[in-house]
Amino acid sequence: MRLTPLAAAFAVALAGFSPAAFAQSASEAEVAELKAQVAALMQRIEQLEASNEAQTGINLDTADALKTMQMTQPRVETKGGLKVTSADNQFSMQVGGRIHFDGYAFDDDVTDPTSTTEFRRARLTLQGTALGWEYKMEQDFAAGSNLDGLRDLYIAKAFGLGKLTIGHFKPYRSMEELTSSNEILMMERPFASATGLFNGRQFQQGVGYLYSGANYTLGASAFNLRGASGPRNEGTGIAARATWAPIMSGTETFHLGAWYSHENINEGSAALSAAASYAGRRGPSQTIATTAAGTGDQVDAYGLELAGQWGPVFFQSEYALASFGQGGGVDQDVATFYAQGSLMLNGGQKVYKAPNGVFGSPKVTDRGLWELTARYDHIENKDIAGREAESFILGVNYYINPNLRLMMNYTLGENEVTGDDINQLALRTQFSF
């Protein structure tokens, strides 16, 4: 018979018991009663031991059943969103989205824009993996139905030293352009992006390759000039960007970057232009330069990036110079420059995303974070005197939690072409998941 520790201890105690000595002070009836109690106790110990062995067997069977279930059933995760992964890890699907609801109020000058509200973005995103390939499908319902609202739509895979992307995505140019709209500092991007220099040319169809190290990136993309909802054409383009962060510690980051973009307006291509909405979203816009459609001309642009973060202080700037072909005439050069920064008031700091060479939002605690922001933005046609615009923006961001942010921007805009001095107060409620 196998004994549990309790039974073994009891046996040791009995080994030191002397019946002869006990008989001198106890009757035979008392001895018999004691023996009966000992026998009953030993029987109870054996029953408990058997029960324990049975329970152990049940636990092992349950563990085996759970392990089998994990190997044969999909895994569902809800932390930070909804994600489903197949049992063999060959397929995954994650649902996300963003809602940016804005309100604008203008004080009128030369122009008289309408003060109103609108959904700036209303996106639904589906992304994941399939047999070693990444995929992403994103529709912005605030921009239109079907192809009008199509944003990212691509497949991607680790290839060689980097990652290959095929489909509809942003070319590798402009630091601010490549920063997610959920994480840009102001409500709108500066002129050195699709908001100005690459007017209406944010997402392109093509192929890209991005290689990133611990503190640097090298990316290149080739694309056509057809937007997802635009007509077929033979326009082509290439873009390339390189970044390096020589300082990248837990509290300090220093970023350097450079990029190049070439767009060739071949047969069927639409006109390419640079335009400035100098008083914010839905305000007046000034065309700075245009290369006409069907001319076979090209637009070349170069950009330099400088950014840094020191604890709660953040700074980012870009300078870009673009040449717009004029159908056999003298090209028109457009220069644009912005400088923007912020100060976190109650802790927190910007997060540097080294694999993409951009800055993201700070990590938000339960108490929320306050951020003061400012930007100066300027764009001009260097070949046509007086064709320039600028804006100065002051703002406040309040990060309520990692998914919810409130924004306020006050923009002072100026158009040298028309003499229009107009200001805008803009508010945003931003939710993403």
PLY file of the C-alpha trace (Angstrom):
ply
format ascii 1.0
element vertex 433
property float x
property float y
property float z
element edge 432
property int vertex1
property int vertex2
end_header
0.00 0.00 0.00
1.32 3.45 -0.96
1.08 6.05 1.80
0.46 9.78 1.43
2.70 12.10 3.51
-0.05 12.22 6.14
-0.25 8.43 6.35
3.51 8.11 6.52
3.67 10.60 9.37
0.96 8.72 11.20
2.83 5.42 10.76
5.98 6.94 12.19
3.99 8.10 15.20
2.64 4.57 15.74
6.13 3.13 15.49
7.02 4.95 18.69
3.93 3.62 20.47
4.48 0.73 22.91
1.38 -1.52 23.48
2.97 -3.12 26.56
3.52 0.21 28.21
0.10 1.35 27.31
-1.44 -1.88 28.65
-0.15 -1.02 32.11
-2.42 2.01 32.21
-5.31 1.06 29.90
-7.84 -1.73 29.70
-8.12 -4.18 26.81
-11.35 -2.44 25.71
-9.61 0.89 25.40
-6.79 -0.69 23.34
-9.32 -2.35 21.03
-11.14 0.96 20.55
-7.92 2.74 19.68
-6.98 0.08 17.13
-10.40 0.46 15.49
-9.92 4.23 15.22
-6.48 3.76 13.65
-7.88 1.28 11.11
-10.70 3.69 10.19
-8.23 6.54 9.77
-5.98 4.48 7.50
-8.99 3.53 5.38
-9.96 7.20 5.04
-6.44 8.10 3.98
-6.53 5.43 1.27
-9.85 6.80 0.00
-8.48 10.33 -0.17
-5.40 9.08 -2.00
-7.53 7.28 -4.59
-9.71 10.35 -5.05
-6.61 12.52 -5.59
-5.27 10.14 -8.24
-8.63 10.21 -10.02
-8.70 14.05 -10.01
-5.15 14.15 -11.35
-6.25 11.97 -14.24
-9.19 14.29 -14.94
-6.90 17.34 -14.93
-4.51 15.69 -17.39
-7.39 14.75 -19.67
-8.70 18.34 -19.51
-5.28 19.77 -20.32
-4.96 17.44 -23.30
-8.42 18.45 -24.49
-7.59 22.17 -24.21
-4.33 21.66 -26.08
-6.13 19.81 -28.84
-8.73 22.59 -29.03
-6.03 25.25 -29.34
-4.45 23.31 -32.20
-7.71 22.88 -34.10
-9.74 26.04 -33.31
-9.10 29.65 -34.45
-7.71 32.12 -31.90
-9.70 35.27 -31.17
-8.01 38.31 -29.60
-9.83 41.43 -28.41
-7.03 43.52 -26.89
-6.87 46.80 -28.81
-9.32 45.55 -31.45
-10.73 42.38 -32.94
-8.32 39.87 -34.46
-8.91 36.29 -35.57
-6.04 33.90 -36.31
-6.38 30.42 -37.75
-5.22 27.43 -35.70
-2.23 26.86 -38.00
-1.30 30.59 -37.98
-1.47 30.67 -41.78
-4.35 33.16 -41.91
-5.35 36.16 -39.81
-7.90 38.96 -40.04
-8.12 42.20 -38.10
-10.89 44.80 -38.29
-10.18 48.48 -37.68
-11.39 51.92 -38.59
-11.30 55.65 -37.91
-13.84 58.44 -37.55
-12.70 62.07 -37.84
-15.59 64.50 -37.31
-14.71 68.15 -37.93
-16.26 71.56 -37.48
-15.01 74.77 -39.18
-15.69 78.45 -38.64
-14.17 81.20 -40.84
-13.88 84.95 -40.55
-14.41 86.29 -44.06
-12.08 88.54 -46.04
-11.71 88.51 -49.82
-13.26 85.06 -49.91
-16.37 83.91 -48.07
-16.11 80.15 -47.33
-18.92 78.29 -45.62
-18.59 77.47 -41.93
-19.88 73.95 -41.42
-19.29 70.45 -40.08
-18.31 67.29 -41.93
-16.90 63.81 -41.58
-13.29 64.33 -42.65
-12.67 60.60 -42.59
-14.90 57.58 -42.01
-12.78 54.55 -42.77
-13.24 50.84 -42.33
-10.10 48.69 -42.54
-9.60 44.97 -43.01
-6.05 43.65 -42.79
-4.17 40.52 -41.89
-2.07 37.72 -43.38
-2.67 34.84 -45.77
-0.08 32.13 -46.42
2.84 34.42 -45.62
1.46 37.51 -47.42
0.15 40.62 -45.70
-2.95 42.32 -47.05
-4.85 45.52 -46.36
-8.16 46.84 -47.67
-9.37 50.28 -46.59
-12.41 52.28 -47.68
-13.10 55.89 -46.72
-16.85 56.41 -46.87
-16.42 60.14 -46.24
-14.59 60.47 -49.58
-17.20 58.73 -51.72
-18.47 55.31 -52.63
-16.74 52.49 -54.49
-13.38 53.52 -55.97
-13.67 57.19 -54.96
-13.13 56.31 -51.32
-10.52 53.60 -51.84
-7.39 54.13 -49.79
-4.87 51.36 -49.06
-5.47 48.21 -51.08
-2.39 46.06 -51.37
-0.60 42.81 -50.65
2.90 42.71 -49.18
5.52 40.14 -48.28
8.98 40.00 -46.77
11.30 39.59 -49.74
15.08 39.49 -49.51
16.23 42.09 -46.99
13.05 44.16 -47.08
9.34 44.11 -47.86
7.66 44.13 -51.26
4.29 45.90 -51.62
1.99 45.61 -54.64
-1.25 47.53 -55.15
-2.64 50.92 -54.15
-0.63 52.81 -51.50
1.36 55.98 -50.83
4.63 56.45 -52.74
7.74 56.76 -50.57
8.00 60.55 -50.41
7.46 63.22 -47.74
7.72 62.39 -44.05
4.45 64.06 -43.16
2.63 62.37 -46.05
3.69 58.94 -44.82
2.54 59.69 -41.26
-0.87 58.20 -40.52
-3.79 60.64 -40.44
-4.50 59.25 -36.96
-1.12 60.55 -35.79
-0.41 63.78 -37.70
0.26 66.76 -35.46
-2.32 69.12 -36.97
-5.74 68.46 -38.46
-4.34 68.85 -42.00
-0.94 68.10 -43.48
1.44 70.88 -44.64
2.02 71.99 -48.25
4.97 69.60 -48.77
2.55 66.69 -49.21
-0.58 65.69 -51.11
-2.26 68.65 -49.38
-0.16 71.00 -51.52
2.79 69.94 -53.67
1.23 66.62 -54.75
-2.27 68.02 -54.96
-4.78 65.13 -55.18
-2.04 62.53 -55.68
-1.87 60.78 -52.32
-2.40 57.11 -53.19
-1.00 55.59 -56.40
-1.15 52.16 -58.05
2.19 50.42 -58.35
4.90 48.46 -56.61
7.20 49.41 -53.73
10.10 48.00 -51.80
11.11 49.10 -48.29
14.20 48.05 -46.39
14.58 49.16 -42.79
17.31 48.65 -40.21
17.46 49.50 -36.54
17.65 53.24 -37.21
17.34 53.75 -40.98
15.07 53.08 -43.96
15.47 52.86 -47.73
12.31 52.80 -49.81
11.50 53.04 -53.52
8.27 52.81 -55.48
7.20 52.82 -59.13
3.63 53.72 -60.00
1.27 55.01 -62.65
-0.52 58.34 -62.49
-3.98 56.83 -62.49
-5.94 57.23 -59.29
-8.19 54.37 -58.28
-11.26 56.08 -59.74
-9.50 57.94 -62.57
-9.38 57.09 -66.28
-6.74 54.84 -67.77
-3.57 56.65 -68.82
0.08 56.03 -69.55
1.48 58.39 -66.95
4.24 56.94 -64.80
6.17 57.93 -61.73
8.90 56.86 -59.35
9.70 57.92 -55.81
12.43 57.10 -53.32
13.10 58.02 -49.70
15.94 57.42 -47.23
15.98 58.15 -43.50
18.54 57.90 -40.72
18.20 58.43 -36.98
21.75 58.86 -35.56
20.24 59.44 -32.10
17.49 57.10 -30.99
17.31 56.56 -27.24
14.36 56.14 -24.96
13.91 59.89 -24.46
15.74 61.48 -27.41
15.49 61.01 -31.17
17.12 62.89 -34.04
15.89 62.17 -37.57
17.33 63.04 -41.00
15.69 62.19 -44.30
15.69 62.89 -48.03
13.31 61.98 -50.85
12.84 62.32 -54.61
9.75 62.11 -56.81
9.40 62.01 -60.61
6.06 62.10 -62.44
5.85 61.82 -66.24
2.64 63.06 -67.86
2.27 60.61 -70.73
-0.75 60.04 -72.97
-4.09 60.33 -71.22
-2.65 61.70 -67.98
-4.45 64.49 -66.16
-2.82 67.82 -65.38
-0.55 67.91 -62.32
-0.65 70.88 -60.00
0.50 72.29 -56.69
-2.18 74.10 -54.70
-2.45 75.56 -51.21
-5.52 75.57 -48.96
-3.97 78.35 -46.92
-6.86 78.75 -44.45
-7.39 75.10 -43.65
-9.81 72.45 -44.83
-12.79 73.70 -46.90
-11.22 77.14 -47.03
-10.04 79.00 -50.16
-7.36 77.39 -52.33
-4.67 78.96 -54.48
-3.06 77.17 -57.43
0.70 77.68 -57.29
1.83 75.87 -60.47
0.38 73.49 -63.08
1.76 71.18 -65.74
-0.91 70.75 -68.41
-2.39 67.39 -69.36
-1.16 65.47 -72.39
2.01 67.51 -72.86
4.50 64.74 -72.10
6.12 67.02 -69.54
7.20 65.99 -66.10
7.21 67.10 -62.49
10.34 66.48 -60.42
10.53 67.14 -56.69
13.23 66.86 -54.04
12.79 67.05 -50.29
14.87 67.18 -47.11
13.60 66.21 -43.64
14.72 67.22 -40.17
12.94 66.10 -37.01
13.65 65.39 -33.38
12.15 64.64 -30.03
13.63 65.49 -26.63
11.37 64.26 -23.87
8.12 66.25 -24.13
9.46 68.54 -26.92
8.92 67.61 -30.59
10.08 69.30 -33.81
9.63 68.43 -37.48
10.45 70.27 -40.70
10.68 69.64 -44.45
11.96 71.67 -47.38
10.90 70.68 -50.90
11.68 72.06 -54.35
9.66 70.95 -57.38
9.97 71.69 -61.08
6.73 71.81 -63.15
7.22 71.40 -66.92
5.54 73.98 -69.17
5.17 72.32 -72.57
8.47 73.38 -74.10
8.64 76.65 -72.17
10.65 77.48 -69.09
9.86 75.16 -66.20
8.30 76.68 -63.11
10.00 75.98 -59.78
7.91 75.67 -56.64
9.51 75.83 -53.19
7.73 74.91 -49.98
8.85 74.78 -46.37
7.21 74.08 -43.04
8.32 73.89 -39.43
6.08 72.43 -36.76
6.47 71.39 -33.16
4.71 70.52 -29.96
5.09 70.41 -26.19
3.49 67.72 -24.03
2.23 69.37 -20.85
1.69 66.50 -18.42
4.05 63.73 -19.41
4.28 61.57 -22.49
6.39 61.94 -25.62
6.16 61.25 -29.32
6.96 57.70 -30.43
9.50 57.25 -33.24
8.58 54.46 -35.66
11.99 53.47 -36.98
10.73 50.87 -39.54
8.88 53.67 -41.37
10.98 56.69 -40.40
8.07 58.73 -39.00
6.81 59.94 -35.62
3.58 58.68 -34.10
1.30 59.67 -31.26
2.45 59.50 -27.62
1.52 56.57 -25.42
-1.53 57.64 -23.46
-2.08 56.82 -19.79
-5.35 56.73 -17.86
-5.05 60.44 -16.96
-4.89 61.57 -20.60
-2.32 63.87 -22.23
-2.36 67.55 -23.25
-0.24 68.83 -26.15
0.35 72.39 -27.42
1.13 72.58 -31.16
2.30 75.16 -33.70
3.21 75.25 -37.40
4.45 77.75 -39.98
3.85 76.72 -43.62
4.89 78.50 -46.83
4.73 77.74 -50.57
5.65 79.88 -53.58
6.22 79.79 -57.33
9.73 81.16 -57.73
9.17 82.05 -61.40
5.95 84.04 -61.04
6.29 86.99 -58.70
3.77 87.12 -55.91
2.33 83.64 -56.43
2.68 82.40 -52.90
0.66 81.53 -49.82
1.37 80.84 -46.19
-0.33 79.90 -42.98
0.41 79.95 -39.28
-1.39 77.48 -37.03
-1.73 77.23 -33.26
-3.39 74.19 -31.76
-4.17 71.99 -28.79
-4.48 68.20 -28.72
-6.08 66.29 -25.88
-5.47 62.54 -25.91
-8.26 61.09 -23.79
-7.13 57.48 -24.29
-5.21 55.55 -26.97
-8.29 55.56 -29.24
-9.82 58.99 -28.69
-8.33 62.44 -29.35
-9.79 65.95 -29.44
-8.07 68.60 -31.60
-8.32 72.37 -31.98
-6.52 74.38 -34.69
-6.60 78.12 -35.23
-5.22 79.02 -38.67
-4.12 82.44 -39.90
-3.91 82.21 -43.69
-2.58 84.65 -46.27
-2.70 84.59 -50.08
-0.26 86.96 -51.80
-2.02 86.54 -55.15
-5.38 87.94 -54.03
-4.43 89.67 -50.81
-6.82 87.43 -48.93
-6.18 87.29 -45.16
-8.54 84.77 -43.66
-8.60 82.81 -40.42
-10.19 79.51 -39.47
-11.12 77.87 -36.18
-11.35 74.08 -36.56
-12.29 71.36 -34.09
-12.03 67.59 -34.45
-13.28 64.58 -32.56
-11.09 61.66 -33.63
-11.77 58.01 -32.81
-9.79 55.07 -34.14
-9.55 51.38 -33.39
0 1
1 2
2 3
3 4
4 5
5 6
6 7
7 8
8 9
9 10
10 11
11 12
12 13
13 14
14 15
15 16
16 17
17 18
18 19
19 20
20 21
21 22
22 23
23 24
24 25
25 26
26 27
27 28
28 29
29 30
30 31
31 32
32 33
33 34
34 35
35 36
36 37
37 38
38 39
39 40
40 41
41 42
42 43
43 44
44 45
45 46
46 47
47 48
48 49
49 50
50 51
51 52
52 53
53 54
54 55
55 56
56 57
57 58
58 59
59 60
60 61
61 62
62 63
63 64
64 65
65 66
66 67
67 68
68 69
69 70
70 71
71 72
72 73
73 74
74 75
75 76
76 77
77 78
78 79
79 80
80 81
81 82
82 83
83 84
84 85
85 86
86 87
87 88
88 89
89 90
90 91
91 92
92 93
93 94
94 95
95 96
96 97
97 98
98 99
99 100
100 101
101 102
102 103
103 104
104 105
105 106
106 107
107 108
108 109
109 110
110 111
111 112
112 113
113 114
114 115
115 116
116 117
117 118
118 119
119 120
120 121
121 122
122 123
123 124
124 125
125 126
126 127
127 128
128 129
129 130
130 131
131 132
132 133
133 134
134 135
135 136
136 137
137 138
138 139
139 140
140 141
141 142
142 143
143 144
144 145
145 146
146 147
147 148
148 149
149 150
150 151
151 152
152 153
153 154
154 155
155 156
156 157
157 158
158 159
159 160
160 161
161 162
162 163
163 164
164 165
165 166
166 167
167 168
168 169
169 170
170 171
171 172
172 173
173 174
174 175
175 176
176 177
177 178
178 179
179 180
180 181
181 182
182 183
183 184
184 185
185 186
186 187
187 188
188 189
189 190
190 191
191 192
192 193
193 194
194 195
195 196
196 197
197 198
198 199
199 200
200 201
201 202
202 203
203 204
204 205
205 206
206 207
207 208
208 209
209 210
210 211
211 212
212 213
213 214
214 215
215 216
216 217
217 218
218 219
219 220
220 221
221 222
222 223
223 224
224 225
225 226
226 227
227 228
228 229
229 230
230 231
231 232
232 233
233 234
234 235
235 236
236 237
237 238
238 239
239 240
240 241
241 242
242 243
243 244
244 245
245 246
246 247
247 248
248 249
249 250
250 251
251 252
252 253
253 254
254 255
255 256
256 257
257 258
258 259
259 260
260 261
261 262
262 263
263 264
264 265
265 266
266 267
267 268
268 269
269 270
270 271
271 272
272 273
273 274
274 275
275 276
276 277
277 278
278 279
279 280
280 281
281 282
282 283
283 284
284 285
285 286
286 287
287 288
288 289
289 290
290 291
291 292
292 293
293 294
294 295
295 296
296 297
297 298
298 299
299 300
300 301
301 302
302 303
303 304
304 305
305 306
306 307
307 308
308 309
309 310
310 311
311 312
312 313
313 314
314 315
315 316
316 317
317 318
318 319
319 320
320 321
321 322
322 323
323 324
324 325
325 326
326 327
327 328
328 329
329 330
330 331
331 332
332 333
333 334
334 335
335 336
336 337
337 338
338 339
339 340
340 341
341 342
342 343
343 344
344 345
345 346
346 347
347 348
348 349
349 350
350 351
351 352
352 353
353 354
354 355
355 356
356 357
357 358
358 359
359 360
360 361
361 362
362 363
363 364
364 365
365 366
366 367
367 368
368 369
369 370
370 371
371 372
372 373
373 374
374 375
375 376
376 377
377 378
378 379
379 380
380 381
381 382
382 383
383 384
384 385
385 386
386 387
387 388
388 389
389 390
390 391
391 392
392 393
393 394
394 395
395 396
396 397
397 398
398 399
399 400
400 401
401 402
402 403
403 404
404 405
405 406
406 407
407 408
408 409
409 410
410 411
411 412
412 413
413 414
414 415
415 416
416 417
417 418
418 419
419 420
420 421
421 422
422 423
423 424
424 425
425 426
426 427
427 428
428 429
429 430
430 431
431 432
